[in-house]
């Protein structure tokens, strides 16, 4: 069962690394403002998130099975066990223990990289939204200025605020 967990963690790390690559591509597209490419990438990101969630469910099922196998309990009352990978690592023996620690470390590193890149992309998106809002305000203010009178005559430039 521990070997099954190890295989699942390795697959999960690959999925997260692929997701990180997609976020890096997203950052480039956000900076280049290629909306069509960005739209297509959003579909790929959504598909990757779906795969990751499926793999997380699989890992959680395996962790629950291992917790039952080792009779691990997440809390003293025995109500809803909250066993996680760290709990499994504590109970595991060599050579699984070292390999699981290594995989946990790799998984945490890639997840932290994803969090950081996601925050950076969020900042880029927020700045883009601010620029769009400023452009709309400029256009709105400009559209309020009358260039022509209802008679069709050109308005005096001094009356346009210029």
Secondary structure, DSSP 8 states (H G I E B T S, - for coil): -HHHHHHHHHHHHHHHHHHHHHHHHHHHHHHHT-HHHHHHHHHHHHHHHHHHHHHHHHHHHHHHHHHHHTT--SSTT-SS----HHHHHHH--TTHHHHHHHHHHHHHHHHHHHHHHHHHHHHHHHHHHHHHHHHHHHHHHHHHS-SB-TTS-B--GGGGT-
